[in-house]
Amino acid sequence: MEKRNLVFIGASLDGYIADRNGGLNWLTAIPNPEQSDMGYTEFMGQVDALVMGRKTFETVCGFEGDWPYAKPIFIVSRTLDTIAEEYRDKAELVKGSLVQILEKIHNKGYHRLYIDGGVTIQNFLKEDLIDEITITTIPIVLGGGSALFSVLPKELEFTLVESKIFLNQLVQSHYRRKR
């Protein structure tokens, strides 16, 4: 089975994935009367499991409504030692280097992974472990917040696979890592 690490994320024009207060309301600022998921369901159909950082996990735990994922969740954290009882059947804490973490996850039979969360995505990029990235750009300049990208040890080249427009305003670009 081919191993792939995939990103699917929304970002502001200036490259932020959360505002200065960690807020995400701006992601839904463009009216979406048909409730388009902009390819999310199709994307989720391609992945076996999710790998996310502690902050992203805590954000998801704060969402109202039912648990949003039907797939296994692996939480990468240096600071968490345990997961709250109510989430233990939904998520698993993984520790070690990213290569060790991926090996643990692959050994459990999960090979196509959705990598989510700013710091987690940045760390995977630093180690050149992202194979595909899909970014939906929301037409807003936040001027600060949680950046999608950070300083990397070397340039990483990607090829545009496809670009789509949703709601006449959101541009979604799907890139594949050149190897």
MARKEKE-123330 format. One record per residue: residue number from 1; x, y, z of N, C-alpha, C in turn. Coordinates in steps of 0.02 Angstrom, whole numbers, plus 32768, in hexadecimal, padded with zeros to 4 digits. Each point is the difference from the previous one (the first is absolute). Layout:
N
<NUM,<X,Y,Z>,<X,Y,Z>,<X,Y,Z>>
...
This chain:
179
<1,<802B,7FC4,8000>,<7FD5,803C,8000>,<802C,803E,8000>>
<2,<7FF1,802E,7FD3>,<8026,803E,7FFB>,<7FF2,802C,803D>>
<3,<8036,801A,801D>,<7FF9,802C,803A>,<7FFD,8048,7FE6>>
<4,<7FCD,8026,8017>,<7FF8,8045,7FEB>,<7FEB,802A,803C>>
<5,<801E,803B,8005>,<7FED,8030,8034>,<7FE1,803C,7FDC>>
<6,<7FC1,800E,8010>,<7FD8,8031,7FDC>,<7FE9,8038,802E>>
<7,<7FFC,803C,7FE4>,<7FE6,803A,8025>,<7FC4,801A,7FDA>>
<8,<7FCB,8013,8025>,<7FC4,801F,7FE3>,<7FEE,8037,8031>>
<9,<8008,803F,7FEB>,<7FF9,8037,8031>,<7FE9,8040,7FDF>>
<10,<7FE0,802A,8028>,<7FED,8043,7FEA>,<8032,8032,801A>>
<11,<800E,8034,7FD8>,<8030,8033,8015>,<7FE9,8044,7FE7>>
<12,<8014,8034,8023>,<7FF3,8044,7FEB>,<802F,8013,7FC6>>
<13,<7FF2,8038,7FE0>,<802C,8017,7FCA>,<8048,8008,8018>>
<14,<8008,8013,803F>,<8044,800A,801B>,<801B,7FC2,8024>>
<15,<7FE1,7FC6,7FF5>,<801E,7FC1,8015>,<7FF2,7FEA,8047>>
<16,<7FCC,801B,8020>,<7FEF,7FEB,8044>,<7FC8,7FCD,8000>>
<17,<8001,7FD2,8030>,<7FCC,7FCC,8006>,<7FD3,800B,803C>>
<18,<8012,802F,802A>,<7FD6,8015,8039>,<8010,804A,800D>>
<19,<7FD0,8025,801B>,<800D,8047,800D>,<802A,8007,8040>>
<20,<800B,803E,8015>,<802C,800E,8039>,<7FE8,7FE0,8041>>
<21,<7FBF,7FF3,8004>,<7FE3,7FE1,803D>,<7FF4,7FB5,7FF6>>
<22,<801B,7FE4,7FCB>,<7FF5,7FBA,7FF1>,<7FBC,7FF3,7FE0>>
<23,<7FDD,8036,7FEF>,<7FBD,7FFA,7FE4>,<7FFF,7FE8,7FB8>>
<24,<7FC8,7FE0,7FEE>,<7FF7,7FE4,7FBD>,<7FC1,801B,7FDD>>
<25,<7FDC,802E,8020>,<7FC1,8019,7FE3>,<8008,801C,7FBA>>
<26,<8039,801E,7FF2>,<800D,801E,7FBF>,<7FFF,7FCC,7FC8>>
<27,<800A,7FC0,8011>,<7FFF,7FCB,7FCD>,<7FBB,7FF9,7FE0>>
<28,<7FCD,8014,8024>,<7FBB,7FF9,7FE6>,<7FE0,8044,7FF2>>
<29,<8029,8033,7FF6>,<7FE7,8044,7FF4>,<7FDD,8006,7FBC>>
<30,<8013,7FD8,7FD0>,<7FE1,8002,7FBD>,<7FC0,7FD6,8003>>
<31,<7FC6,801D,7FEE>,<7FC2,7FD9,8002>,<8004,7FC0,7FD8>>
<32,<7FE6,7FCA,801C>,<8003,7FBE,7FE1>,<7FBA,7FE0,8003>>
<33,<7FCF,801D,7FDB>,<7FBB,7FE9,8007>,<7FF6,7FB6,7FEF>>
<34,<8028,7FE5,7FD2>,<7FF9,7FB9,7FEE>,<8026,7FD2,8030>>
<35,<8022,801E,8030>,<8028,7FDA,8030>,<8034,7FD3,7FDE>>
<36,<8022,801B,7FCE>,<8035,7FDB,7FDE>,<8037,7FEF,8032>>
<37,<801A,7FC3,7FFE>,<8037,7FEE,802C>,<8043,800A,7FDC>>
<38,<7FFE,801A,7FC3>,<803B,8011,7FD9>,<8032,7FC7,7FF9>>
<39,<7FE5,7FC4,7FF7>,<802B,7FC6,7FF5>,<8017,7FDB,803E>>
<40,<7FEA,8017,803B>,<8017,7FE2,803E>,<7FEB,7FB6,8005>>
<41,<7FC1,7FF0,7FF0>,<7FE9,7FBA,8005>,<8028,7FD3,7FD1>>
<42,<800B,8018,7FC4>,<8029,7FDA,7FD0>,<8047,7FF6,801A>>
<43,<801D,8036,801C>,<8043,7FFC,801C>,<8002,7FCD,8039>>
<44,<7FD0,8004,802D>,<7FFF,7FD1,803A>,<7FF9,7FB8,7FE9>>
<45,<7FE1,7FF5,7FC7>,<7FF9,7FBD,7FE5>,<8043,7FE2,7FEB>>
<46,<8033,802B,7FF8>,<8042,7FE9,7FEB>,<802F,7FF0,803B>>
<47,<7FED,8014,803D>,<802E,7FF8,8038>,<7FE9,7FC9,8030>>
<48,<8032,7FE2,8021>,<7FF4,7FCA,8030>,<7FF9,801A,8047>>
<49,<8025,8037,800F>,<8003,8019,8044>,<8017,8049,7FFE>>
<50,<7FF8,8023,8038>,<8017,8045,8007>,<8038,8005,8032>>
<51,<802F,802C,7FF2>,<8036,8010,802E>,<7FFB,804B,800D>>
<52,<7FF6,8012,803F>,<7FF8,8047,8010>,<8026,8011,803F>>
<53,<800D,8040,8008>,<8022,8018,803B>,<7FCF,800B,8039>>
<54,<801B,800C,803B>,<7FD8,800A,803C>,<7FCF,803B,7FF9>>
<55,<8018,8039,7FE7>,<7FD5,803B,7FFA>,<7FC4,7FF2,7FD3>>
<56,<800D,7FDF,7FC8>,<7FC9,7FF0,7FD1>,<7FCF,7FD0,8021>>
<57,<801A,7FCE,8023>,<7FD6,7FD0,8023>,<7FD4,8024,8034>>
<58,<801E,802E,8026>,<7FDA,8025,8032>,<7FCB,802C,7FE0>>
<59,<8010,801D,7FC5>,<7FCF,8028,7FDB>,<7FC5,7FD5,7FEC>>
<60,<800F,7FC5,7FE4>,<7FCB,7FD2,7FE9>,<7FD6,7FEA,803C>>
<61,<801F,7FF3,8039>,<7FDB,7FEB,803C>,<7FD0,8037,8017>>
<62,<800F,803E,7FEE>,<7FD6,8038,8013>,<7FC6,800D,7FD1>>
<63,<7FFE,7FDE,7FC7>,<7FC9,8009,7FD1>,<7FBF,7FE6,801D>>
<64,<7FC9,8021,7FF0>,<7FBF,7FE8,8016>,<7FE9,7FC8,7FD2>>
<65,<7FD6,7FD5,801A>,<7FE4,7FCB,7FD6>,<8027,7FBF,8008>>
<66,<7FF1,7FD1,7FD3>,<801E,7FBE,8003>,<804A,8002,7FED>>
<67,<8024,7FCD,8014>,<8047,7FF9,7FEE>,<8004,7FFF,7FB3>>
<68,<802A,802A,7FE2>,<7FFE,8008,7FB7>,<8025,7FCA,7FD7>>
<69,<8022,7FD2,8021>,<8028,7FD0,7FDA>,<7FEA,7FB8,800B>>
<70,<7FFF,7FDA,7FC9>,<7FF1,7FB9,8004>,<8041,7FD7,7FFB>>
<71,<8038,8022,7FF5>,<8040,7FDE,7FF7>,<802B,8009,803F>>
<72,<8031,7FD3,8008>,<802D,8006,803A>,<8026,8042,7FFF>>
<73,<800B,801B,803C>,<8025,803E,8009>,<803F,7FF0,8029>>
<74,<8038,8019,7FE8>,<803F,7FFB,8025>,<8016,8046,8012>>
<75,<800C,800D,8040>,<8012,8042,8018>,<804B,8002,800E>>
<76,<8022,802E,7FDE>,<8047,800A,800B>,<8007,8037,8034>>
<77,<8020,7FF1,8038>,<8008,8032,8035>,<803D,7FF0,802B>>
<78,<8026,8034,800E>,<8037,7FF8,8030>,<7FE9,800D,8047>>
<79,<7FC7,8024,8006>,<7FEA,8016,8043>,<7FC8,7FD5,801E>>
<80,<7FD6,7FE3,7FD6>,<7FC9,7FD7,801A>,<801A,7FBC,8017>>
<81,<7FE9,7FEA,803A>,<8013,7FBD,8018>,<7FC5,7FD0,7FFB>>
<82,<7FC4,801C,7FFD>,<7FC4,7FD7,7FFD>,<7FC9,8025,7FDC>>
<83,<7FCF,7FDC,7FE7>,<7FC6,801D,7FDF>,<7FC5,7FF9,802F>>
<84,<7FD5,8032,8001>,<7FC4,7FFD,802A>,<7FD9,7FBF,7FF1>>
<85,<7FE5,7FE3,8034>,<7FDC,7FC0,7FFC>,<7FCE,7FFE,7FC6>>
<86,<7FDA,8036,7FF7>,<7FCB,8000,7FCD>,<801A,7FFB,7FB8>>
<87,<8041,800B,7FF6>,<801D,7FFE,7FBC>,<802D,7FC4,7FF5>>
<88,<800A,7FD6,8032>,<8030,7FC9,7FFA>,<7FEC,7FCC,7FCC>>
<89,<7FBF,7FFA,7FF2>,<7FEB,7FD0,7FCB>,<8003,8021,7FBB>>
<90,<800F,8041,7FFE>,<8001,8025,7FC1>,<8046,8013,7FEA>>
<91,<802E,8007,802F>,<8043,801A,7FF0>,<8035,7FDC,8029>>
<92,<803C,8001,7FE5>,<8039,7FE0,8021>,<803A,8030,7FFF>>
<93,<8022,8005,8038>,<803B,802A,8007>,<803C,7FDC,7FE3>>
<94,<8028,8022,7FD7>,<803D,7FE1,7FE4>,<803B,802E,800F>>
<95,<8038,7FE2,8013>,<803B,8027,8012>,<803D,7FE5,7FDB>>
<96,<8034,802A,7FFC>,<803D,7FED,7FDE>,<800E,8030,7FC7>>
<97,<8033,7FEF,7FD8>,<800E,8028,7FC4>,<7FC8,7FF3,7FCE>>
<98,<7FF9,802B,7FCF>,<7FCB,7FF6,7FCE>,<8009,7FBF,7FDB>>
<99,<803E,7FED,7FF2>,<800D,7FC1,7FDD>,<7FEA,7FC5,802D>>
<100,<800F,8003,8040>,<7FE9,7FCC,802F>,<7FB5,7FFD,8005>>
<101,<7FE1,803B,8004>,<7FB7,8004,8004>,<7FE0,7FE2,7FC2>>
<102,<801A,8011,7FC5>,<7FE5,7FE5,7FC2>,<8009,7FB4,7FFE>>
<103,<8038,7FE8,8017>,<800B,7FB7,8002>,<7FCC,7FDD,802C>>
<104,<7FF2,801E,803A>,<7FCD,7FE3,802E>,<7FBC,7FFE,7FDE>>
<105,<7FEE,8037,7FDF>,<7FBF,8005,7FDF>,<7FFC,7FCF,7FC5>>
<106,<8035,7FFD,7FD8>,<8001,7FD2,7FC7>,<7FFB,7FB7,8018>>
<107,<8021,7FF1,8038>,<7FFD,7FBC,801B>,<7FB9,7FEC,8017>>
<108,<7FD6,8032,800C>,<7FBA,7FF3,8012>,<7FD4,7FF9,7FC2>>
<109,<801F,8008,7FC5>,<7FDB,7FF6,7FC1>,<7FE5,803F,7FE0>>
<110,<8015,8039,8018>,<7FE9,8040,7FE4>,<8038,801E,7FD6>>
<111,<7FF3,800D,7FC0>,<8035,8016,7FD3>,<7FF3,8042,7FDD>>
<112,<7FC1,8012,7FF8>,<7FEF,8040,7FE0>,<7FE6,802E,8038>>
<113,<802A,802F,8014>,<7FF3,8027,803C>,<7FF1,8048,7FF0>>
<114,<7FCD,801A,8022>,<7FEC,8047,7FFD>,<8027,8023,8037>>
<115,<802E,802B,7FED>,<8029,8025,8031>,<7FDE,8043,800B>>
<116,<7FEF,800F,803F>,<7FD9,803C,800F>,<801C,8026,803B>>
<117,<7FFD,8042,7FFC>,<8017,802C,8036>,<803F,8025,7FEB>>
<118,<8002,8040,800D>,<8037,802A,7FE9>,<8045,7FE8,8011>>
<119,<800F,7FF7,8040>,<8043,7FEB,8015>,<8010,7FBA,7FE6>>
<120,<7FCE,7FD4,8001>,<800A,7FBC,7FE8>,<8011,8001,7FB5>>
<121,<7FDB,8026,7FD9>,<800E,8005,7FB8>,<8046,801E,7FF6>>
<122,<8011,8035,8025>,<8042,801E,7FFA>,<8037,7FCE,800F>>
<123,<7FF6,7FD8,8035>,<8033,7FCF,8012>,<8007,7FC9,7FCC>>
<124,<7FC9,7FEA,7FE3>,<8002,7FCE,7FCA>,<8024,801D,7FC3>>
<125,<7FF3,8040,7FF0>,<8022,8020,7FC8>,<804B,8007,800E>>
<126,<8013,8011,803D>,<8047,8007,8011>,<8026,7FBF,7FF3>>
<127,<7FDE,7FC7,8009>,<8020,7FBF,7FF4>,<7FEE,7FE3,7FBC>>
<128,<7FE2,802A,7FD5>,<7FED,7FED,7FBC>,<7FD5,7FC1,8000>>
<129,<7FCC,8000,802A>,<7FD4,7FC6,8007>,<7FB9,800D,7FE6>>
<130,<7FF6,8037,7FDC>,<7FBE,800D,7FE2>,<8003,7FEF,7FB6>>
<131,<7FD0,7FD6,7FEA>,<7FFE,7FEA,7FBA>,<7FD0,802A,7FD6>>
<132,<7FC9,8016,801F>,<7FCE,8028,7FDC>,<7FE4,8034,8030>>
<133,<7FF0,803A,7FE4>,<7FE1,8035,8029>,<7FC9,8021,7FD8>>
<134,<7FC5,8005,801F>,<7FC8,8022,7FE1>,<7FEF,803B,802D>>
<135,<8005,803C,7FE3>,<7FF3,803E,8026>,<7FC5,8024,7FE0>>
<136,<7FCD,800E,8029>,<7FC8,8028,7FEA>,<800C,8047,801B>>
<137,<8009,802F,7FD2>,<8010,8045,8014>,<7FC0,8028,8007>>
<138,<7FF8,801C,803C>,<7FC6,802A,8010>,<8016,8049,7FF5>>
<139,<7FD8,8028,7FDD>,<8015,8044,7FEF>,<7FFB,8031,803B>>
<140,<802E,7FF6,802F>,<8004,802D,803A>,<804A,8005,8012>>
<141,<8015,803B,8016>,<8043,800A,801A>,<7FF9,8008,804C>>
<142,<8019,7FCF,8025>,<7FF9,8001,8049>,<8035,802B,8022>>
<143,<8039,8008,7FE1>,<8034,802B,801D>,<8023,7FE2,803C>>
<144,<7FF4,7FC1,800F>,<8020,7FDE,8038>,<7FD7,7FC4,8014>>
<145,<801E,7FD5,8028>,<7FDE,7FC3,8016>,<802E,7FC4,7FFD>>
<146,<7FE4,7FC6,7FF3>,<8027,7FC3,7FF9>,<8012,7FF5,7FB7>>
<147,<8040,8004,7FF1>,<8017,7FFA,7FBB>,<7FFE,7FB7,7FE8>>
<148,<7FEF,7FF7,7FC1>,<8003,7FBE,7FE3>,<8048,7FEB,7FF5>>
<149,<802A,802E,7FE9>,<8045,7FEF,7FF0>,<8031,8022,802F>>
<150,<803B,7FE3,8007>,<8035,801E,8028>,<8042,7FF5,7FDB>>
<151,<8037,8013,801F>,<8042,7FF9,7FE2>,<8010,7FB6,7FF7>>
<152,<801B,7FEF,7FC6>,<8012,7FBB,7FF1>,<804B,7FFB,7FF4>>
<153,<801D,7FC6,800D>,<8048,7FF8,7FF4>,<8013,8002,7FB6>>
<154,<7FCF,7FF0,7FD3>,<800E,8002,7FB9>,<7FBE,800C,7FDB>>
<155,<8005,8016,7FC2>,<7FC5,8009,7FD6>,<7FE0,7FBD,7FF1>>
<156,<7FBE,7FFE,7FFC>,<7FDB,7FC5,7FEE>,<7FD7,8012,7FC2>>
<157,<800A,7FDC,7FCA>,<7FDB,800F,7FC3>,<7FC2,7FD4,7FFA>>
<158,<7FCA,801F,7FEC>,<7FC0,7FDE,7FF6>,<7FE8,800E,7FB9>>
<159,<7FD6,7FD5,7FE6>,<7FE2,8008,7FBE>,<7FB5,8009,800A>>
<160,<7FE2,8030,7FDD>,<7FB9,800A,8003>,<7FDD,7FC6,7FDD>>
<161,<7FD3,7FDE,8025>,<7FD9,7FC8,7FE4>,<7FBF,801B,7FE3>>
<162,<7FE1,802D,8027>,<7FBE,8019,7FEC>,<7FF0,803F,8029>>
<163,<7FD9,802B,7FE1>,<7FE8,803C,8023>,<7FB5,8006,7FF2>>
<164,<7FDA,800F,8035>,<7FB7,8006,7FF9>,<7FEA,8040,8022>>
<165,<7FC6,8019,7FEB>,<7FE3,803A,8021>,<7FBD,7FEB,801E>>
<166,<7FF7,8011,803F>,<7FC1,7FF2,8023>,<7FE0,8042,8014>>
<167,<7FBD,8001,7FFD>,<7FD8,803A,8015>,<8016,8040,7FDD>>
<168,<801C,7FF9,7FC4>,<8019,8039,7FD8>,<8035,802A,8023>>
<169,<801B,7FE8,8038>,<8030,802A,8025>,<803A,7FD9,801E>>
<170,<7FF6,7FC0,800E>,<8034,7FD9,8021>,<8027,7FD9,7FCD>>
<171,<8042,8006,8001>,<802B,7FDC,7FD2>,<8020,7FC6,8025>>
<172,<7FF4,7FC4,7FE6>,<801E,7FC4,801F>,<8034,7FE5,7FD1>>
<173,<803D,7FFB,8018>,<8038,7FE7,7FD8>,<801C,7FC1,801F>>
<174,<8007,7FCD,7FD6>,<8019,7FBE,8016>,<8046,7FF7,7FE1>>
<175,<8031,7FF6,802C>,<8046,7FF9,7FEA>,<801B,7FBB,8014>>
<176,<802E,7FE6,7FD7>,<8023,7FC1,8010>,<804A,800F,8003>>
<177,<8021,7FE4,8032>,<8048,8009,800A>,<8026,7FE3,7FC5>>
<178,<802F,8027,7FE6>,<802D,7FE7,7FCC>,<8036,7FD6,8022>>
<179,<8007,7FC2,7FEA>,<8033,7FD4,801F>,<802E,7FE5,7FCB>>
